[in-house]
Amino acid sequence: MFLLTMLHEWMKIDTIIDFIKGLVFFSLLYIQAQLHRHFFFSFFMKKKYFIYVIGAVFSTLTGAALLVVVNYFWIDTAYYERGEISVFQDFAYQIMLCVISTFTMLSFFLLRQYANEVEKRNEAQLMLSEINVKYLHAQLNPHFFFNMFNNLYGVSLTEPSRTPELILKLSELMRYQLENANRDMIRLKEEVDFIANYVAMEKERVGKRCAIRYVLAGEDDELNRYRIAPLLLITLIENAFKHSLTNERRWYVDIFITFSDGALTVDIKNSLADKLLKNNSTGLGLANTRQRLALLYPTQYKLHCAEMGHDYHTFLTLNLKSSAYE
C-alpha cells in the first residue's frame, strides 16, 4: 500500500526528508483507514447502517482535512504557493485518497477473514472426520459390550422374560452409535435417550453393587427442538462408570442432566476408584470431547473436571440456543 500510494511521488524523493514526509503522509492515510475498519466497520457488520454512514463520513472528512493541513504547512507548501491547486481542490483529492485507502484496507481485511474462515472450516471437517472414525471404533468400551452379553446370558437363564427388553436396549445403543456418529447434528432428545439406555444397561451390568442415579429435567418439546453434536456427552458418562469402581467406600454414580431455554447442564459425580482397581487411562476420550466442544461450541461451553477428596466431579454447561430448529 505504501508503494502504491507513493508511486507517483517517487521521482520527487531526493532526500531522506522527502522520504520521511512521504512516510508521514502514508501513515496518516493508513491510520485513517485502520480506524475506519476497527471502530466504524463493526457498526456495518451489526447492521447499524445509519451510525456506520455517519461515522464513515466523519472519519473520511477528518482524515482528508488532516492531510490537507499537513500538506499545506509542511509536506508541500510550495505546491500551494505556485497556485497550481486550491485548498478546496486538494481537500476533494484527499477525500478520494481516504476513500480508496479505506476500501483497499477493507478488501484486504475481508479477503483475509474469508480465507481464515475457509481454512477453519476445512480443518474442522478434517478433525470431525478423524474424531468420528475414532468414535465409531472406540467410543463405547468393547468390554462394556462383552460384559453385557455375559449378563444377558445370565439373565436369560434366571429371568428369561426380561431378556427381550435388554436385547432391545442393547441393539438401540449399537444402532444409535452406528447411524449417528457421522452426522453433524441430531436432536437433543435422541442424545439423552441414548444416555438413558446406556445408564440402564450399566445398571444391569453392575447390578446392586453400584448406587446409580440418573435424573433428566427437561420438557420433551424443548429436547426435540434443539440439536447437539452426536456422541458428545457419552464419554463423560462412560468415564464416570469406568473410573468409579471401589470396594473401600460407597460405589456410586450420580448423573443430573438439566435443559431449559436452550441451556444444557450436565452434572456428574462419582466415587473414585481404589488404587488397585484403577483403570489405566490415556485420557484420549476426554481430550477428544474437549476438542469437539472447542471446535463446535467455542464460546458456548464450560467444562470442569476435578477430584474432590474420594469423589470426582464433572460439570458441563452448554448453550444450544443457536442450534434450535426453526
N, C-alpha and C positions, 0 to 999 in steps of 0.2 A: 504493500500500500504506500509506503514511503517513496519507493522508486516511481510508482505510477503518478503520485501526487506531484513530485518534484521534477518529473521528466522534462517538462518544458522550460524549467529553470536551470537545468544542469550547465548549459553553455554560459550562464551568467555567474556561476560559482567559481571565483578565482582565489578566494582566501578562506581561512578557517572561520572567520567571522561570518562570511556568506553562508557557509555550511551550517553554522550554529543557528543563523536566522531561519534557514530552511527547515532545520530540525524543530525549532520552536514553533514555526508556523504549522508544520505537520502534527506536532504534539497537541496543539490546541484543537486541530481538526479531529484528531484521533480521540482525544478525551471527550469532546462533544458527542461523538458517535457512541462511545462506550457508555457515557451517562444516559444517553437515549436508550440503549439496549438494556442496561441494568435497572433503570428507575422507571422508565415510561413504557417500554415494550411489554412489561408484565401486565399493565392495565389492558393492553390489546389482547393478551392471552386469556385474561379473565373476562373478556367481552365487555369491558367498561370503555366503550369506544369514545364517548364524549370526553372523558378525563384524558384518554390517550391523545386525542387530537389537540386538546388544549396544551398538554404537556409537550407534545412534539413540536407544535408551533412555537411555544415559548423557548424550548431548547434550541431550535434552529435559529430563531431570531437573535437569541442571546449569544450563541456561538458565532454567528455571522458578524454581529456588532463588535464582539471582542476581536475578531480577526481584522476588521476594518481599523479599529483603534491601534492595534499593534502594527499593522501595515503603515498607517498614516504617520505615526510618531517614531517608528524605529526601523522596520524592515525595509521599506522602500519609499522614503519621504520624497525623493527626487521625482518619483513617478507622478505624484500629485502636483508637485511644483511645476512640472512641464505642462500640466493641463491636459495630459493625454486621456484622462478619465476622471469623472466626477466622483465624489464620495458616494452619491446615490447609486451610480452605476457599479461601483466597486462593491457596495452593500448587496446589490442584486446578484453579483457574481459570487460573492462569498456565501450567500444563501444557497445557490446552486451547488457549490462545493460541499457545503454541510449536508445537503440532501443526498448527494451522490455518495459521500463517505458513509453516511448513516445507512443507506440501503446496501452498500458494499459490506459494511460490518454485519448487518442483519443477515445478509445472504450467507456469509461465512459461518455465522452462528447457527443458522437453521440447517445448513448443509452438514455441519459437524454434529448437531443434535440428531439429525436424521440418521447419519452414519452410525452414531453411538447406539441409537435405538435398534437399528438393523442388526448390529453386532451383538447386542444384548439378547435380542430375540433368537438369533442363531445359537448363541451359547446356551440360552435357556432350553431350546429344543433339544440340543445335544445332551445337556445334563439330564433333562427329564427322560430322554430315551434310555440313557445309561441307568438311571435310578429305577426306571420301570422294569428294565431287564433284571436288575438285582432283586427287586421286589417280587417279580414273578417266580424267581428260583429260591429266594431265601427269606421272604418276608415272614411267613409263619414257620416257626421252627419245625423241621421234619420230625423231631422227636415228639412234638405235640400230636401229629397225626398217627405216629407209631403207637403212642400210649393210648390214644383214643380208640384205635382199632382193637387194642387189647382189652380196653374197658368195655367196648361194645360186645366183644366176645363173652366177657364175664356176665354182662347184663343179660345177654341173650339166653344164657343158661339159667340165671336165677330169676329174672323178671322179663320174660320174653315179650310181654305186652308193651314194654317201654322201648323196645329195640327200633321199631319203625320211626318213632319220633326223633330218636337220637341220630339215626341214619339220615333223616331228612335235614336236621340241623347241620350235620357234618357236610352233606352234599351242598347245602346253601353256602357254607363257608368257602368251599372249594370253587363253586360256581362264581361267586362274587369276586374272588381273587383273580380267577382266570379271565372273566369278562370285563372287569373294570380297571385292571391295572394299566391298560394302555389308553384309557380315556382321560381327557384333560380335566373334566369336571363331572360330578354326579350330584344327585340330590342329597342333602344332608340327612334326610330320613333313611336313605339306603345305607349310609355310613354308620349311623347309630344302630340300625337293625343288625348290621354285620357285627358290630361290637357286642350287642346283646347276645347274639348267637355264640360268639366266641366265649363270652363270660359263662354262658350256660354250659358250654362244653367243658370249660375249665372246672366248673363245679362238679361235673361228672367225673373228671379226671382225678381231682384231688379229694373228692368225697367230703367227709365231715372234718377232715384234718385241718383245713384252712377255712377261716371265717371270711366269707366273701360278701361284700355289699356292693350292689350296683344300683344307682339311682339316676334316673333321667328326668329332668324337669324341662319341659318344653311342649308347646302345642304342635300337633301333627301338621296343621296347615302351614305353620311357620317353617317346620322342618322340611316340608315338601317344597316350600317356596324358595329356600336358599340353597346354594350349591357350594361344594367343597371339593378339593382335590382328593381323589380316591386313595384309600390306604394311608392317609396322612396321620391318623391317630392311633392306629393299631400297634405300632412299635412301642408307644408309651404304655399301652395296656399290657402288651405281651411282656415287656420288661418288668412290670410290677409283679407278675406271676413268676417270671423266670428267676428273679433275684430276691424272693421273699421267703424261701424255704428255711424254717428254723425249728429245732427241737428244744432249744433252751428257753424260748419265750413264746408268747402267743403269736401264732402264724395267722396273718390276716392280709387282706387286700380290700381297700375301700375305694370305690370309683364313683365320683359325682360329676355328672355332665349337666350343665345348665345352658339353655339357649333362650334368649329373649331379645326382640328388637334388633336382630342381626348380630348380636354379641354372643359368642360361644365361649364357655368356660369349662375346662376340664381339670378337675381337682382329684389327684390320685395320691393315696397314702398307703404304704405297705411296710411290713416288717422287713428288717434287714436280715439277709441270710447269715447263718452261722459260718464261721471261718472255714470249717471243714466241709461245709455244704455249698460254698460259693461256686458259682459257675464262672469259668474263665470267659471274660467278655472283651471283645475288641473295641466295643463302643461304636461300631460301624452303623448300627441301626439308628441310634440316637443322633449320630453325626449326620446321617442322611436326612433324618427328619428336620434337623436344624437347617440343612442346606435347602431343602424344599420350602420350608417356611420363609427363609430369607429370599428365596428366588420368587416365590409366588405371592407372598404377602409381606414385602419388605418393610413396610411401616405400619402394618396392621396386627402385629402379634407381639406377645411377650411370653417367653418360656423360661421357667426357673426350675432347676432340679438341685436338690440339696439333701444331705444326710442330716437328720436331727436325732442325735442320740442313737437309739436302736431302731429308728424308723427312717423311711425315705419318703420325701415329698416331691411330687411333680405337679407343677401348676402352669397351665397354658390358658392364655386369653387370646381370642382371635376375632377380629372384626370382619364379618362377612357381608356388610351392608352393600358393598359394590357388586356382590355376586347373587343378587336376588333375581328371580325370573320376572320378566316384565309381564 
